[in-house]
Amino acid sequence: MAAAAASPGAGGMDGKPRTSPKMGATVFVQPLDLVKNRMQLSGEGAKTREYKTSFHALTSILKAEGLKGIYTGLSAGLLRQATYTTTRLGIYTVLFERLTGADGTPPGFLLKALIGMTAGATGAFVGTPAEVALIRMTADGRLPPDQRRGYKNVFNALIRIAQEEGIPTLWRGCIPTMARAVVVNAAQLASYSQSKQFLLDSGYFSDNILCHFCASMISGLVTTAASMPVDIVKTRIQNMRMIDGKPEYKNGLDVLMKVIRYEGFFSLWKGFTPYYARLGPHTVLTFIFLEQMNKAYKRLFLSG
């Protein structure tokens, strides 16, 4: 990709951050987040899996909790986008501008990737409290009534977590949350570039929107597969309770070992379908937009 291209999700055509569309999209993807989280927690601690498939999870939730139930945690999802996306795009814009040459030459591909990963990790750290609230709110409906936390909304959740468990708990799982952001950024960029080159080398594709679409779908698939084990670690740690004064999990490695030991290796990819359904379209739109921006830049500034 040309050096002129922005990082995935960096902002609008004028280079300014775009947070409102992301928050608007949250309204549509919230049910996918809830299904993914429920599936990642299903079968925890060697218990029988509650859901066989994503469709089974969705229908079970609708039957037990109604249409309102699949939107549990929406306020937390909106706050996560407001904090994570705003910070990520703000950091990216500042770093991109500072590393742009005096003659207007933008940073190279690898440097832009590094900027994207740095911005993603920083945004993830800032957004962790909202992420903790989201995980707990979406998980609540699967518990017996006497064990539910019963948060009324995201602000009630944040206040109660700080009061009942201490302020540091708001950043529980921040390391895997940041790691996931880095993995997603790195995997998207690397897999898209490699997939596009493979398709072009096959002789069946030319450098057009069909090639970009297929390469982005492959990239979304690879990114989902690469980031899900980190995501399940994040989900389990942020939802865990204290048992006899001790946390359920010591650290991220402990989560991975227990999931593999008690639930099976492939349980690390629980919730794959809703996760891909959420990440796939985002990846496709990101890279198609990116390629069109590249072509426009070459046509307007590099031709002739």
TORVO-103855 format. One record per residue (C-alpha): residue in three letters; x, y, z. Coordinates in steps of 0.25 Angstrom, whole numbers. Example, Ala and Ser with C-alpha at 12.3 -4.5 7.8 and 13.67 -1.06 7.14 Angstrom:
TORVO-103855
<"ALA",<49,-18,31>>,
<"SER",<55,-4,29>>,
***
This chain:
TORVO-103855
<"MET",<0,0,0>>,
<"ALA",<4,14,-3>>,
<"ALA",<11,22,8>>,
<"ALA",<0,32,7>>,
<"ALA",<-11,23,13>>,
<"ALA",<-16,25,27>>,
<"SER",<-16,14,37>>,
<"PRO",<-29,6,38>>,
<"GLY",<-40,13,45>>,
<"ALA",<-31,26,46>>,
<"GLY",<-42,36,42>>,
<"GLY",<-50,43,31>>,
<"MET",<-45,48,18>>,
<"ASP",<-41,61,24>>,
<"GLY",<-33,54,34>>,
<"LYS",<-42,57,46>>,
<"PRO",<-46,46,56>>,
<"ARG",<-60,40,54>>,
<"THR",<-66,35,67>>,
<"SER",<-81,37,64>>,
<"PRO",<-82,27,53>>,
<"LYS",<-74,17,62>>,
<"MET",<-84,19,74>>,
<"GLY",<-96,18,64>>,
<"ALA",<-91,5,59>>,
<"THR",<-90,0,74>>,
<"VAL",<-105,0,74>>,
<"PHE",<-105,-11,63>>,
<"VAL",<-93,-19,68>>,
<"GLN",<-97,-20,82>>,
<"PRO",<-105,-33,81>>,
<"LEU",<-92,-39,74>>,
<"ASP",<-84,-34,86>>,
<"LEU",<-93,-40,96>>,
<"VAL",<-94,-54,89>>,
<"LYS",<-79,-54,88>>,
<"ASN",<-77,-51,102>>,
<"ARG",<-87,-61,107>>,
<"MET",<-81,-72,98>>,
<"GLN",<-67,-69,103>>,
<"LEU",<-72,-71,118>>,
<"SER",<-81,-83,114>>,
<"GLY",<-75,-96,120>>,
<"GLU",<-65,-88,129>>,
<"GLY",<-59,-97,140>>,
<"ALA",<-62,-110,134>>,
<"LYS",<-77,-108,134>>,
<"THR",<-86,-112,123>>,
<"ARG",<-87,-103,111>>,
<"GLU",<-99,-94,112>>,
<"TYR",<-99,-92,97>>,
<"LYS",<-96,-101,85>>,
<"THR",<-95,-90,74>>,
<"SER",<-96,-75,73>>,
<"PHE",<-110,-77,67>>,
<"HIS",<-114,-86,79>>,
<"ALA",<-108,-75,89>>,
<"LEU",<-116,-64,82>>,
<"THR",<-129,-71,82>>,
<"SER",<-127,-76,96>>,
<"ILE",<-125,-61,101>>,
<"LEU",<-137,-56,93>>,
<"LYS",<-146,-67,99>>,
<"ALA",<-141,-65,113>>,
<"GLU",<-138,-50,114>>,
<"GLY",<-146,-44,102>>,
<"LEU",<-142,-34,92>>,
<"LYS",<-137,-24,102>>,
<"GLY",<-128,-35,108>>,
<"ILE",<-119,-35,95>>,
<"TYR",<-117,-20,97>>,
<"THR",<-112,-22,112>>,
<"GLY",<-99,-14,113>>,
<"LEU",<-102,-4,102>>,
<"SER",<-99,8,111>>,
<"ALA",<-85,1,114>>,
<"GLY",<-83,-2,99>>,
<"LEU",<-86,13,95>>,
<"LEU",<-76,18,106>>,
<"ARG",<-65,8,101>>,
<"GLN",<-66,14,87>>,
<"ALA",<-66,28,93>>,
<"THR",<-54,26,101>>,
<"TYR",<-46,15,93>>,
<"THR",<-49,21,79>>,
<"THR",<-47,36,83>>,
<"THR",<-34,33,89>>,
<"ARG",<-29,24,78>>,
<"LEU",<-32,33,67>>,
<"GLY",<-27,45,75>>,
<"ILE",<-13,38,78>>,
<"TYR",<-12,33,64>>,
<"THR",<-15,47,58>>,
<"VAL",<-5,54,67>>,
<"LEU",<6,44,64>>,
<"PHE",<3,43,49>>,
<"GLU",<4,58,48>>,
<"ARG",<17,59,56>>,
<"LEU",<24,48,48>>,
<"THR",<20,54,35>>,
<"GLY",<32,60,27>>,
<"ALA",<34,75,26>>,
<"ASP",<31,74,11>>,
<"GLY",<17,67,14>>,
<"THR",<22,53,12>>,
<"PRO",<14,43,21>>,
<"PRO",<21,32,30>>,
<"GLY",<24,19,23>>,
<"PHE",<16,7,24>>,
<"LEU",<23,0,35>>,
<"LEU",<23,13,43>>,
<"LYS",<9,15,41>>,
<"ALA",<6,1,46>>,
<"LEU",<14,4,58>>,
<"ILE",<6,17,60>>,
<"GLY",<-7,9,59>>,
<"MET",<-3,-1,69>>,
<"THR",<2,9,79>>,
<"ALA",<-11,17,77>>,
<"GLY",<-19,4,79>>,
<"ALA",<-12,0,91>>,
<"THR",<-14,14,98>>,
<"GLY",<-28,14,94>>,
<"ALA",<-30,1,100>>,
<"PHE",<-24,5,113>>,
<"VAL",<-33,17,114>>,
<"GLY",<-45,9,110>>,
<"THR",<-43,-3,120>>,
<"PRO",<-53,2,131>>,
<"ALA",<-64,2,120>>,
<"GLU",<-60,-11,115>>,
<"VAL",<-60,-17,129>>,
<"ALA",<-74,-12,131>>,
<"LEU",<-78,-17,118>>,
<"ILE",<-73,-31,120>>,
<"ARG",<-80,-32,134>>,
<"MET",<-93,-26,129>>,
<"THR",<-94,-35,117>>,
<"ALA",<-91,-47,126>>,
<"ASP",<-101,-44,137>>,
<"GLY",<-113,-51,130>>,
<"ARG",<-106,-64,130>>,
<"LEU",<-105,-65,145>>,
<"PRO",<-116,-69,155>>,
<"PRO",<-124,-57,161>>,
<"ASP",<-117,-57,174>>,
<"GLN",<-103,-57,168>>,
<"ARG",<-105,-45,158>>,
<"ARG",<-98,-32,160>>,
<"GLY",<-110,-24,155>>,
<"TYR",<-103,-12,150>>,
<"LYS",<-114,-2,145>>,
<"ASN",<-105,5,135>>,
<"VAL",<-90,7,131>>,
<"PHE",<-89,18,141>>,
<"ASN",<-95,11,152>>,
<"ALA",<-86,-1,149>>,
<"LEU",<-73,8,149>>,
<"ILE",<-77,14,163>>,
<"ARG",<-81,1,169>>,
<"ILE",<-68,-6,164>>,
<"ALA",<-60,5,170>>,
<"GLN",<-67,5,183>>,
<"GLU",<-68,-10,185>>,
<"GLU",<-55,-15,179>>,
<"GLY",<-46,-3,178>>,
<"ILE",<-42,6,167>>,
<"PRO",<-31,-3,161>>,
<"THR",<-42,-13,158>>,
<"LEU",<-47,-4,147>>,
<"TRP",<-34,-7,140>>,
<"ARG",<-35,-22,142>>,
<"GLY",<-30,-29,129>>,
<"CYS",<-24,-16,123>>,
<"ILE",<-12,-24,119>>,
<"PRO",<-20,-34,110>>,
<"THR",<-29,-23,105>>,
<"MET",<-17,-15,100>>,
<"ALA",<-11,-28,95>>,
<"ARG",<-23,-31,87>>,
<"ALA",<-23,-17,81>>,
<"VAL",<-9,-19,77>>,
<"VAL",<-11,-32,71>>,
<"VAL",<-24,-27,63>>,
<"ASN",<-16,-16,57>>,
<"ALA",<-4,-24,53>>,
<"ALA",<-12,-36,48>>,
<"GLN",<-21,-27,40>>,
<"LEU",<-9,-20,33>>,
<"ALA",<0,-32,31>>,
<"SER",<-11,-42,26>>,
<"TYR",<-18,-32,17>>,
<"SER",<-4,-29,10>>,
<"GLN",<-1,-43,9>>,
<"SER",<-15,-48,4>>,
<"LYS",<-15,-37,-7>>,
<"GLN",<-2,-41,-12>>,
<"PHE",<-6,-55,-12>>,
<"LEU",<-18,-52,-20>>,
<"LEU",<-11,-43,-30>>,
<"ASP",<0,-54,-32>>,
<"SER",<-11,-65,-35>>,
<"GLY",<-14,-58,-48>>,
<"TYR",<-29,-58,-45>>,
<"PHE",<-30,-44,-39>>,
<"SER",<-26,-31,-44>>,
<"ASP",<-24,-19,-34>>,
<"ASN",<-38,-15,-33>>,
<"ILE",<-49,-14,-23>>,
<"LEU",<-53,-29,-24>>,
<"CYS",<-38,-33,-20>>,
<"HIS",<-39,-23,-9>>,
<"PHE",<-52,-29,-4>>,
<"CYS",<-47,-43,-4>>,
<"ALA",<-33,-40,2>>,
<"SER",<-41,-32,13>>,
<"MET",<-50,-44,16>>,
<"ILE",<-38,-53,17>>,
<"SER",<-31,-42,26>>,
<"GLY",<-43,-42,35>>,
<"LEU",<-43,-57,37>>,
<"VAL",<-28,-57,40>>,
<"THR",<-30,-46,50>>,
<"THR",<-42,-52,57>>,
<"ALA",<-34,-65,58>>,
<"ALA",<-21,-58,63>>,
<"SER",<-28,-49,73>>,
<"MET",<-39,-58,79>>,
<"PRO",<-30,-66,89>>,
<"VAL",<-26,-52,95>>,
<"ASP",<-40,-48,95>>,
<"ILE",<-45,-60,103>>,
<"VAL",<-34,-57,113>>,
<"LYS",<-39,-42,114>>,
<"THR",<-53,-47,116>>,
<"ARG",<-51,-57,127>>,
<"ILE",<-42,-48,135>>,
<"GLN",<-51,-36,134>>,
<"ASN",<-63,-45,139>>,
<"MET",<-56,-53,149>>,
<"ARG",<-60,-53,164>>,
<"MET",<-52,-55,177>>,
<"ILE",<-54,-69,183>>,
<"ASP",<-50,-70,197>>,
<"GLY",<-42,-57,196>>,
<"LYS",<-35,-62,184>>,
<"PRO",<-37,-58,169>>,
<"GLU",<-42,-69,160>>,
<"TYR",<-30,-67,151>>,
<"LYS",<-16,-63,154>>,
<"ASN",<-13,-57,141>>,
<"GLY",<-15,-58,126>>,
<"LEU",<-6,-70,125>>,
<"ASP",<-14,-77,136>>,
<"VAL",<-27,-74,128>>,
<"LEU",<-21,-81,115>>,
<"MET",<-17,-93,123>>,
<"LYS",<-30,-95,130>>,
<"VAL",<-38,-93,117>>,
<"ILE",<-29,-103,109>>,
<"ARG",<-29,-113,121>>,
<"TYR",<-44,-113,125>>,
<"GLU",<-51,-109,112>>,
<"GLY",<-42,-113,101>>,
<"PHE",<-32,-106,92>>,
<"PHE",<-42,-101,82>>,
<"SER",<-50,-94,93>>,
<"LEU",<-41,-83,92>>,
<"TRP",<-49,-79,79>>,
<"LYS",<-63,-79,86>>,
<"GLY",<-71,-69,80>>,
<"PHE",<-64,-69,66>>,
<"THR",<-76,-66,58>>,
<"PRO",<-81,-54,65>>,
<"TYR",<-67,-48,66>>,
<"TYR",<-65,-50,51>>,
<"ALA",<-78,-44,48>>,
<"ARG",<-74,-32,56>>,
<"LEU",<-60,-31,51>>,
<"GLY",<-61,-36,37>>,
<"PRO",<-70,-24,31>>,
<"HIS",<-61,-14,38>>,
<"THR",<-48,-20,32>>,
<"VAL",<-55,-20,18>>,
<"LEU",<-60,-6,19>>,
<"THR",<-46,-1,25>>,
<"PHE",<-38,-7,14>>,
<"ILE",<-47,-3,2>>,
<"PHE",<-47,11,7>>,
<"LEU",<-32,11,9>>,
<"GLU",<-30,6,-5>>,
<"GLN",<-39,16,-11>>,
<"MET",<-31,27,-3>>,
<"ASN",<-18,21,-9>>,
<"LYS",<-23,22,-23>>,
<"ALA",<-29,36,-21>>,
<"TYR",<-15,41,-16>>,
<"LYS",<-7,34,-27>>,
<"ARG",<-17,40,-37>>,
<"LEU",<-17,54,-32>>,
<"PHE",<-3,56,-27>>,
<"LEU",<7,46,-33>>,
<"SER",<2,45,-47>>,
<"GLY",<9,53,-58>>,
***
